[in-house]
Amino acid sequence: MDDGVQFVKNPAVTEGVPLAAYFTDKSTIATRVDYRTLWRPLRMLAARAIYKSGYGARGFGAANLALYALAVLLVAATAYGLSGRDRAATLAATALWAALPVHVEPVAYYSALGDLLSLVCELAALLAAGRAIARAERAWLWTFVALVFAAMALLAKEMGLGELPVLVAGVACAWSRLAADARRRALVLVAGFVALAVGYFVAHHFVIGGIGQGAIVAGGVAHAIVRVPVYLWAYVAIIVSPVAHAAAYPNVRVGAGAIALAWLGVVVVALAVWRARRPSLTFAVAWFAVSLGPVLHLVPLLSSYADRFALVPSVGLALALAVGLAALRGHARTAALVAVALVAAVESAFAARLARVWQSDETLWAASAAAQPRSGLSHANHGLALLRAHRPDAALAELIAADAIDGASSAVLDGVAAAHDALGHSAAAETAARAAVAADDGDPRAHAVLGSVLARRGDVDAAAREADRAIALNPELASAWTLRAHADEVHGRAADAAAAWRRAATLVPGNADYQAEAARTALAAGDRAAAAAFARACLTLRPDAGRCRDLLGRAGSP
């Protein structure tokens, strides 16, 4: 789904574009227009490099895993310094961090390449900044390294914006113990990080035309500020919980009482940290809180919250654990280390189990809907995955569940129409398809689904108009091209039908049926060479397909 529109079907990744385009052209982000509210040039360059390596999906998996392993080492290095070089505390805290099930998504979800790349660069930037502040020797070089990695973190993903408040928190916690020259170096670094953040906002606004995934309004910001503690506690729960992880979570809906309780909890934690009188603990807790800034809905964000958003903040909790373990002595320390080891083993087992659901769209969204039954998006995506698996009855039940939770969106109505159509419910299919078009006339899938329903009803001309509308909105939508091909064939335009099927087969090269239709219509149009090529492609995908073998023979190939 996301991997397709961002990587596999994205010409900026598969074919490449001029280097400057990755930084100045928002169309390089994805083939879907609604994804182009993001600016992540470094991630797209990394995706291009991985794709060009020729290792396919394995290349993306290996890259994510390698970045995660590097992040584990950098977390260990950070925890080692913050815990006073306590090896046992560092090992225990890092092992637990590495085993957390909340980190399955950033590794298994290849489009989260930017999350991992940003985290690695942010950790490297903060470690280099600490070195520049602590020692005058070659401070200029470490300052330069810190700024380079900080810039890379920002260019990989917006979560890199959290590195500025993390650095400020670190400087504030250490200020009283810094010598005068170290304070000057710290201020230079903070100024450098501020300049990078300002430059990022300017560049992002120039390329994308805004900040966030929607319009920023004063009322929305005020609404989000009041609910900040709710999101903080939600992320604590997501990070520490071994269960209930999902690829999509329900929107946060809480009353005044829950908000007040969340604020009280934040005050209690703040007082406890203040009474502990440990700057390293204060810094670790501050890391968790301030690094969540980009995803606390202070700017518009489509996802309510997500496992991948917890990647950077979870480091703060691991650092707090390392500091706490280092402060213990005697039997209490031994018991705590053993407890952490046992928890890490349990978390690891749940992480291994969770990783298995990322095998396909169907298994992922089925597990997500089961883990978070109030997530309308999980039910909707599960329904769409079931549709692609040719299970319209089960798909319809999931789509109706999504409608009951979040209301009928254009995408859900598209799926409902397609499910009814596949089940032979022509009237219900047309009603849902027309409702989808009415809900969003700019949705190409809605027009394609309505066209398909009209074609089954025999209204080929109306179906062709819907196909043309869908193609105008999204030339990459294969189902619109198959609909266009059907209309052309009915009207006796063999060459046009062959061209449309060729387009569909090119857009979805893994669909054997499309390859077979492209071969059949190419043969009808007199293009024997093209027919043979598509028939071979069909046989490659489905070696036992007698129809494709027959088409290859009719095309004149052995």
N, C-alpha and C positions, 0 to 999 in steps of 0.2 A: 504493500500500500504506500506508505511514506517513502520507503526505499526506492520504489519504482519511480515516482515523480521527482524525487530529489537526486537520485543517482542513475539507476539503470536506464531510464528513458530520457535523461537530461543531456542534451547535446554538449553542454559545458563540461560534463564529466566524460561522456563516451567519445566525443569527437575533439573536444578542446576548443577554446576561444583565445583571442589575444590576451596576454597577461593582464593588461589594464582593465579588460572587461570584467574580470572577477571582482574588481574593486569598485567599478563604476556602473555596472549594468545589473539591475536587480533581477532580470530574467534568467541570470545564471544560477539563481538559487533553486528553482524548480520549474517544471513545466506547468504546474497549476498556478494560476494568477493569485489565488487567495493565500498562497504560501509566500508571496513576495513582499511580506511585511518584515522580513528578516534581512540582516546584513552580516554574513559570515564568510568573507572571502577566503580566509585561511582554511576553513573547513572544506570549501569547495575545491581549493587547490590540492589539499590533501586527498580528497576523494578522486580527483583527476589522476593524481600520481598512483594511487592504489589501483584504479581501474586500468591504467595504462600498463601496470605490471603484468597483466594477463592472468592473474590468479582468480579472477571472478569473485564470487561470494566468499570463498576461502580467504582471499586477500583482505577483504573488509573485516572478516572475523579475526584474522590474525593481527591486523592493525589495532582493533579495539582491545584485544587481549593484551597485546604488547604495551599499549598505552596504560592499561589498568595495572599491569605489573610494575611499570615505571612509577605510576602514582603511588603504589604501595611502598616502594622504596623511598619516595620523597616524603610520604607521610611519616615513615619511620625516622627519617633524618630530622624532620620537624619535631616530632615527639621526643626524640633523644635529646635535642637541645633544650626543649621546654621543661623536660622532667629532671633537669640537672644531670644529664648523661646516665640515667638509670636504665641499664640494659634490660632488666627483667620487666620493668614497667613499660618500656618502649615496645618490647616484643609482644607482651600481652595485649596492649591497646591496639597495636598495628594488626595483630592476628585477628582480633575481633572485627576491626574495621574492614579488613580484607574479606571476611567471611559473611558480611551482612547481605541478606537476601535483597535489600533495597538496591544493591549495586548490580543485580542481574540485568535489569533493563538497560542501563548505559552500555553494558558490554554486548548483550545479545541483540540489541536494537541498533542496527548498523548506522541509521541516521543520527544516532547519538555520538557519532565520531567527534563532533564539535564539543560536546560536553567533556569528553575525556581529554581531548587536546587542550581545551581551555583550562581544565583542572591542573594538568601537568605543567603548563606554562605559568599558571598562577602560583603554584607551589614553588617552582624554580625561581620566579621573580621575588617572592617573599623571602626565600632562603638567601638569595643574593643580596636583597636589601638589608637583611639582618647582618650579613657579613660586612657590608659597606658601613653600617652604623657602628658596629662593634670595634672595627680596627681601621686605623688611619692608613695602614699600608695598602697601597693599591685600591683605595676606596673609590677612586674615580672609575677604575675598571669594573668593580662590582656594581657600582651605581649604573653604569652603562648596561651591563648584563641584566640587571633588574628591570630597567626600563624597556629593553628589547623584549624580554619575556612577558612583561606586563602588556606591552602592545600586542604581542602575539595572542595572549589570552583573550583580549578584547576582540581581536579579529576572528577568533575561533567561535566564540559565542558570547551572548550578552551577560552571562553569569560572571564573566571577567570583570564586570563593573564592581563586583563585591571586593576586589582586591584593594581598592583605595580605602574604604572604611576599615578593612582588616588591618592594613598598614597603620592607619591613624590610631586604631585601638592599641596596636602593639607599641607604638611610640608613646602613647599616653600612659600605658601601664608601666613602661620602663623609664619614663622621663626623670623621675626623682633620682634614679641611680646612674643616669648618663652624665658623663663629663661634658664640659662646655663644647669641645670640638665635636663630640659625638652628637650632641643636640643640633649643631649646625648641619652636620651631614644628614641627620634625620629630617630636618626641615627641607633640605634640598631635595631629598627623595620624595617627601610628601608633595612638594611643589611639582616635581616631575610627574608623579602619578595623577595629580589634579589636571595638569596640562594634557596628559594622555586622555583622561576621561572627557574633558571639554572637546578635544579634537575628535574623539570618537562620536560624541553626540552631533557635532557639526557635520561630520562625514556621513553618519547614518541618516541624518535628516536630508542631506543633499541627495543621496542615492535613493533612499526609500520614500522620502517625502513626509516623514513623521517618525514618532517614537512610540513603540508599543504596537499591539495588534488591534488598534482602533483609536477613536478620538479620545483625547484626554479632556475631561470636564471636571470642574471644581467639586461638584457634588460627588462624583465618583471617587475622587481622591480622598475626600473627607470620609466617605463610607468605608473605604479600604483602611484608612488609618485606625478607625475605631475597631476594626476586626483583625488588626495585625497580630495580637496575642493568640487569637483563634488559630491562625495559620502557623504560628510558631509551635504551638502544642500539637497541631496536626502533623507537622514535620517531625517532631520528637517521636510521636507514635509510629509514623511510617518507618523511621530509621531503626528503632529498636525492635519493632515487631517482626517475628519470623514468618507470620502468616498474613493473609488478606491483601497481598500485593496484587496490583492490577495494572494493565496498560492504560486504563482511564478510570478516574475516580469521580464520584458524584459531586455536584456543586456544594459548596459549604453553605448550609442554611441553619443559622442559629438565632436564638432569641436573645433578649436583653440580659436575661439571667446567666446564660452561658458565656456571653461576652464579659460580663462583670466577673464571673468566676475565672475566666482566662486571664483577665487583667490582674486579679488578686494573685494568681499563681506566678505571674511574671514578677510582681512586687516581692513575693516571698523568696523566689530564687535570687533576685537582685540583692535582697537583704542578707541572705545566707552567704552569697559570694563576697559581699562587702565585709561581713564579720569574719570570714576566713582569712582575710588580710594576705592573700597570696596573689600577687600581680599576674603570675603565669596562669592561674586558674581564671582570673578575671578576663584575661586575654582569650583563653580558650572558649569561654562562654560567649564572649563578645563576638568571636569568630563565627560561631553558629548563628547568632542573631543577625549580625549585619550582612553576612554573605547571602542571606535570604532576601535581601532588599530587592533584587531584580524580579523576584517571583511572588512578592507579597501583594500584587494587584494594585500597587500605587500607580502603575501605568497599565493600560489594558492588556489582558493576557487571555488567550482562548482556553487554555487548560486551567481547571480549578487548582489542582496541584498534581505532581507527578513524581515517580521514583527518581527519575534522572535529575530533577531539580534539587534533590537532597544530596547529590554527590559532593558538592563543595561544602555545604553546611555540616555534613556528617563528620568531616575532618575535625571540626571544632569540638564535637562531642568526644571523638577519639583522643584528642589532645587533653581534654578535661579529665578523661579517665586515666591517661598516663600520669598527669600531675597528681591526681588523687592517689593512685597506687604508689607513686614515689614518696608520698608523705607518710605512708603507713610503715609500721615497724613490727617486728616480732611475729607472733602467731596471727595477728590480724592481717598482716601483709601476706603471709603464706596462704591463709584462707581465701583472701581476696584474689590472689593470683590463680589459685585452683578454680575458684568460681568463674573467673573470666575465661579460663581455658575451657571449662565445661560449656559455658554459654556459647563460646566461639564454635565448638564442635556441633552444638545443636543448630546454631544459625547456618553453619556450613551445610548441614544435611538438608535443611529447608531450602537453601539457595540452590543446591543441586537439583532438588525436586522442581523448584520454580523454573530453572533454566530449560527444562524439558518442554514446557508449554510454548516456548518460542519457536517450535518447529514449523508452524504454519499459521496463516491467518485464522483458520478455523479453531485450532487448538488454543491459540493465544486468547481469542475473544471469548471462547467458551469458558476458559478458566477465569478471565477477567469478569465476566458476567456473574459467575458463581461466587467469586471472591467479593465483588462489590455489586450486589443485586440492585442497588439504587442508582447505578451508573447507566443513564440512558444511552450514552455513547457506546459503552461495551455491548449492550443488547443490540443496538443498531448495527455496529460493525460485525457482530456475530451473525446477525441476520443476513447481511450482505455477503459474508463469507460462505454461509450456507447456500445462498442463491448461486454463487459461483460453483459450488459443489453439487448443483442440481438437486437440492433438497428444498423445494419451494414451500412445502407444508411446514417444516420446522422453521424455515426462514420467516414465514409470515407471523408465527407465534412470537419470535424474538423482536420483529419490527413493531408489532402491536404493543409489546412490553415497552419498547423504547418510546413509542408515542404516548403511552400512559404516564411515563416519567417526565419527559422533557417537552412534550407536545410534538406536533407533526412538523418536522422540517422538510425541506425540499428533498434532501437525500433519503429520509425515511419514506416519504411518499413515493419516491422513485422505486425503492425496494418493494414497497407494498404493491405497487402497480405491476412490477415485474413478476412478483410471486403469484398474484391473482392471474396474470396472463399465462404463466406456466401451468397453473392449475385449471385453466379453461374457464375462469370466471371473467368473461369478457366485459360485462357491464361494470363490475367492481374495479376491474383493471383500468378501464377508461376513466372512471370517476376519479380514481387515485392519481392517474397520470395527469389529468387536467388540473387537479388540485395542486400537484407538484409544479406545473408550469405557472399557475396563478401565484403560488407562494414565492417563486423565484424565476422570472422569465429569462434571467441570464444564466440559468443552470443548463448546460448542454445535455446532461444525462436525462433531465426531465423531458426535453424535447425528443431525445432518442427513444426513450421508453414510450412516450405518447405515440411516436411514429410507428413503433413496433406493434402497439395495440391496434392502431388504425390499419396497418398492413394486414394483420390477421383478420380484421373485419372486412377486408377487401377494398378499402379506400386507399388505393395505391398513390394517387396524386397527393392527397393530404399527408400521407406518410412521407412522401418525397420532400414535401415542403418542410416538415419537421426535421428530416434528416439534414437538409441544407442549412436550416437554422442551427442545428447542433454542430455541424461542421464549421460554420462561420464563427461560433463561439469557442470551439475547441477542435482544431484540425487533427489533434492527436487521439480523438475518441474513436476507437475501432468499431464500436457498435453502431455508430452513425454511418460509417462507411459501408458496413454490411447491409444496413437498411437502404442506403443509396444504391448499392449494387442490385438489391432485389428489385427496386423500382425500375432501374435501367433495363434489367433483364425482362421484366414484364412488358416493357414498352419496346422490346426488340433491339435495344442498343447494346449489342454484344461487346463492342470494344470498350464502351464506358463501364459496363458491368465488370469486365475483366480488370480494368484500371482500378475500380473501387475495391474489388476483392484483393488485388495486389497490394493496395494501400493498407487494408486491414491486416493482411498476413505479415506485412513488414512491421506494423506497429506491435503485433502480438506474435512474434516468431515461435513461441512455444505452444501455440494452439494448432493442433494437427488438422482440425476441421477447417480452419481458415486456409491452411496450406492446400487442402484438398479442393476447396471451392475455388481458390485462386488458380489451381491447375486446370480444373474443369472449365472455367470461363475463359482462361487463356487458350485452351484447346478449341473452344467454340468460336473464339475470335480469330483463329488461325495462327496463333503464336505458339508453335510447337516447342520451341526452345524454352520459353518461359514456362509452359505447361510441364515440361520435363523437370525443370529446376524446382518448381513447387511440389511436384509429386515426389521427388527425391527428399525434399525437406520433410514432407509428410511421413515418408517411410522411416526417416531418421528418428522422428518423434514416436512413431507407432509402427514398428517393423512388421507387425502381423496384419496391417490394414490392407485387405484385399482390394478395396476400392482404389487406394493410392497406387498399388502395384498395377492394377488395370489401366489407370490413367497414364502411368509411366510407359506402359506398353503401347497404348494408343498414340502417345506422343512420338513414338518411333525410337525409344531408347531401350536397350536390352535390360 
